[in-house]
């Protein structure tokens, strides 16, 4: 098998893995709840699973959403050169699958949890994961950006910019760029005209 064929194999595996919408399926079959109908944003994501299906189901959903990004990417890390730009598509594939799942591209979600899973999967490269965590904590607790739409868009823009500075592997940088682009596009598609607000420290005005 050629190197390109191996890349295509893991891109396909990642996309199919991402296409399984656990945040929609598990609440529906375990609690008979359709989170896309219950929620205001219609998003099949972990946050809505916690909110409308309860903590146990929410935890299970979160774990599965992380794993569907982690497993295919981590397997690829051990078999493919992360320095190759094509590795960026391997990282993007699970996120793309979640955002535009096979068979029903309109049902896809915002792909935040699976993005964390993908960044976990590129271990031992840790800078993008720690950067994403730090950015979300900063814009949630210190310089608080609301609503969530703006927080996520700013966070993923800075994730790509920061990764380009901190990481020397072109494939990882390309992957973070692709992941950020997909997440931002999905958020823009669900934008409802909210206005951004910024204040220091949670709860202050």
VEXDREN-2710 file (C-alpha; in Angstrom, 1 decimal):
% VEXDREN-2710
k/r/px/py/pz
1/UNK/0.0/0.0/0.0
2/UNK/1.4/3.4/-1.0
3/UNK/1.8/6.2/1.6
4/UNK/-1.1/8.2/0.0
5/UNK/-3.3/5.1/0.1
6/UNK/-2.6/4.8/3.8
7/UNK/-3.5/8.4/4.4
8/UNK/-6.7/7.9/2.5
9/UNK/-7.5/4.9/4.6
10/UNK/-7.2/6.8/7.9
11/UNK/-9.1/9.8/6.5
12/UNK/-12.0/7.5/5.6
13/UNK/-11.8/5.7/9.0
14/UNK/-11.8/9.0/10.8
15/UNK/-14.7/10.4/8.8
16/UNK/-16.8/7.3/9.4
17/UNK/-16.0/7.4/13.1
18/UNK/-16.9/11.1/13.3
19/UNK/-20.2/10.4/11.5
20/UNK/-21.6/8.5/14.5
21/UNK/-23.5/11.1/16.4
22/UNK/-23.4/9.7/20.0
23/UNK/-24.8/12.9/21.4
24/UNK/-28.0/12.3/19.3
25/UNK/-28.1/8.5/19.4
26/UNK/-27.4/7.7/23.1
27/UNK/-30.0/10.2/24.5
28/UNK/-32.6/9.0/22.0
29/UNK/-32.2/5.3/22.7
30/UNK/-31.4/5.4/26.4
31/UNK/-33.7/8.3/27.5
32/UNK/-36.1/8.6/24.5
33/UNK/-35.0/12.2/24.1
34/UNK/-34.2/14.0/20.9
35/UNK/-31.7/16.7/21.9
36/UNK/-31.9/18.3/18.5
37/UNK/-35.7/19.0/19.1
38/UNK/-35.4/19.9/22.8
39/UNK/-32.5/22.4/22.5
40/UNK/-32.8/25.9/21.2
41/UNK/-29.8/25.5/18.9
42/UNK/-30.7/22.0/17.6
43/UNK/-27.1/20.9/18.2
44/UNK/-26.4/17.1/18.6
45/UNK/-23.6/17.9/21.1
46/UNK/-22.4/16.8/24.5
47/UNK/-23.6/19.9/26.2
48/UNK/-27.2/19.3/25.1
49/UNK/-26.9/15.6/26.1
50/UNK/-26.0/16.7/29.6
51/UNK/-28.8/19.2/29.7
52/UNK/-31.6/17.1/28.3
53/UNK/-30.6/13.5/29.0
54/UNK/-28.9/13.9/32.5
55/UNK/-25.4/13.6/33.8
56/UNK/-24.8/9.8/33.4
57/UNK/-25.8/9.8/29.7
58/UNK/-24.0/13.1/29.3
59/UNK/-20.8/11.6/30.6
60/UNK/-21.2/8.6/28.4
61/UNK/-21.8/10.8/25.4
62/UNK/-18.7/13.0/26.2
63/UNK/-16.5/9.9/26.5
64/UNK/-17.7/8.5/23.2
65/UNK/-17.4/11.9/21.4
66/UNK/-13.8/12.2/22.6
67/UNK/-13.0/8.7/21.6
68/UNK/-14.3/9.0/18.1
69/UNK/-11.8/11.7/17.5
70/UNK/-9.0/10.2/19.6
71/UNK/-8.9/6.6/18.3
72/UNK/-8.5/7.1/14.5
73/UNK/-6.1/10.0/14.9
74/UNK/-3.9/8.2/17.5
75/UNK/-3.8/5.1/15.4
76/UNK/-2.6/7.2/12.5
77/UNK/0.0/8.9/14.6
78/UNK/1.7/5.6/15.1
79/UNK/1.6/4.7/11.4
80/UNK/1.8/7.9/9.4
81/UNK/4.3/10.8/9.3
82/UNK/2.7/13.7/11.2
83/UNK/5.1/16.1/9.4
84/UNK/3.3/15.5/6.1
85/UNK/0.7/18.1/5.3
86/UNK/-1.8/15.3/4.4
87/UNK/-1.8/14.4/8.1
88/UNK/-3.9/17.5/8.5
89/UNK/-6.8/15.8/6.7
90/UNK/-6.5/12.8/9.0
91/UNK/-7.0/15.1/11.9
92/UNK/-9.8/16.9/10.2
93/UNK/-11.7/13.8/9.1
94/UNK/-13.5/12.9/12.5
95/UNK/-14.4/16.6/12.9
96/UNK/-15.8/16.8/9.4
97/UNK/-17.7/13.5/10.0
98/UNK/-19.4/15.0/13.0
99/UNK/-20.1/18.3/11.4
100/UNK/-21.4/16.7/8.1
101/UNK/-22.2/13.1/8.9
102/UNK/-22.5/10.5/6.3
103/UNK/-26.1/10.1/5.1
104/UNK/-27.4/13.3/6.8
105/UNK/-25.1/16.3/6.4
106/UNK/-27.7/18.6/7.9
107/UNK/-27.9/16.9/11.2
108/UNK/-24.2/17.4/12.1
109/UNK/-23.1/19.3/15.2
110/UNK/-20.6/22.0/16.1
111/UNK/-17.8/19.4/16.7
112/UNK/-16.2/20.8/19.8
113/UNK/-15.9/17.6/21.8
114/UNK/-14.6/15.6/18.9
115/UNK/-12.0/18.4/18.3
116/UNK/-10.7/17.8/21.8
117/UNK/-10.6/14.1/21.0
118/UNK/-8.5/14.7/17.9
119/UNK/-6.0/16.9/19.8
120/UNK/-5.8/14.2/22.4
121/UNK/-5.0/11.8/19.6
122/UNK/-1.9/13.6/18.4
123/UNK/-0.1/12.7/21.6
124/UNK/2.8/13.1/22.3
125/UNK/2.3/16.5/20.6
126/UNK/0.5/18.3/23.4
127/UNK/0.7/22.0/22.6
128/UNK/-2.5/22.3/20.6
129/UNK/-4.5/20.5/23.3
130/UNK/-3.2/22.6/26.1
131/UNK/-3.7/25.7/24.1
132/UNK/-7.3/24.8/23.3
133/UNK/-8.0/24.1/27.0
134/UNK/-6.2/27.3/28.1
135/UNK/-8.2/29.4/25.6
136/UNK/-11.6/28.1/26.6
137/UNK/-10.8/28.6/30.3
138/UNK/-9.5/32.1/29.6
139/UNK/-12.6/33.2/27.7
140/UNK/-15.0/31.4/30.1
141/UNK/-13.5/32.5/33.4
142/UNK/-11.1/35.5/33.0
143/UNK/-11.9/37.5/30.0
144/UNK/-15.4/36.3/29.6
145/UNK/-16.8/36.3/26.1
146/UNK/-20.5/35.7/25.5
147/UNK/-22.5/34.2/23.9
148/UNK/-20.8/30.8/23.3
149/UNK/-20.8/31.5/19.5
150/UNK/-18.2/34.2/19.8
151/UNK/-16.2/32.4/22.5
152/UNK/-15.8/29.3/20.2
153/UNK/-15.0/31.3/17.1
154/UNK/-12.3/33.4/18.8
155/UNK/-10.9/30.3/20.6
156/UNK/-10.5/28.3/17.4
157/UNK/-9.0/31.2/15.5
158/UNK/-6.4/31.6/18.2
159/UNK/-5.9/27.8/18.3
160/UNK/-4.8/27.8/14.7
161/UNK/-2.6/30.9/15.1
162/UNK/-1.0/29.6/18.3
163/UNK/-0.3/26.2/16.8
164/UNK/1.4/27.7/13.8
165/UNK/3.8/29.4/16.2
166/UNK/4.3/26.6/18.7
167/UNK/4.4/23.5/16.6
168/UNK/6.9/22.7/13.8
169/UNK/5.2/19.8/12.2
170/UNK/3.3/21.0/9.1
171/UNK/0.8/18.2/9.3
172/UNK/-0.3/19.1/12.8
173/UNK/-0.5/22.8/11.9
174/UNK/-2.5/22.0/8.9
175/UNK/-4.8/19.8/10.9
176/UNK/-5.4/22.5/13.5
177/UNK/-6.2/24.9/10.7
178/UNK/-8.7/22.4/9.1
179/UNK/-10.3/21.6/12.4
180/UNK/-10.6/25.3/13.3
181/UNK/-12.1/26.0/9.9
182/UNK/-14.8/23.3/10.2
183/UNK/-15.8/24.3/13.8
184/UNK/-16.0/28.0/12.9
185/UNK/-18.1/27.3/9.7
186/UNK/-20.5/25.2/11.7
187/UNK/-20.9/28.0/14.3
188/UNK/-21.4/30.6/11.6
189/UNK/-24.1/28.4/10.0
190/UNK/-26.0/28.5/13.4
191/UNK/-25.4/32.1/14.1
192/UNK/-28.7/33.9/15.1
193/UNK/-27.6/37.5/15.2
194/UNK/-26.4/37.6/18.8
195/UNK/-24.2/40.5/19.9
196/UNK/-20.8/39.8/21.5
197/UNK/-20.2/40.9/25.1
198/UNK/-16.9/40.9/27.0
199/UNK/-16.2/41.4/30.7
200/UNK/-13.6/40.6/33.2
201/UNK/-14.1/37.7/35.6
202/UNK/-17.2/35.5/35.6
203/UNK/-20.2/37.3/36.9
204/UNK/-18.8/40.8/36.8
205/UNK/-20.1/43.6/34.5
END
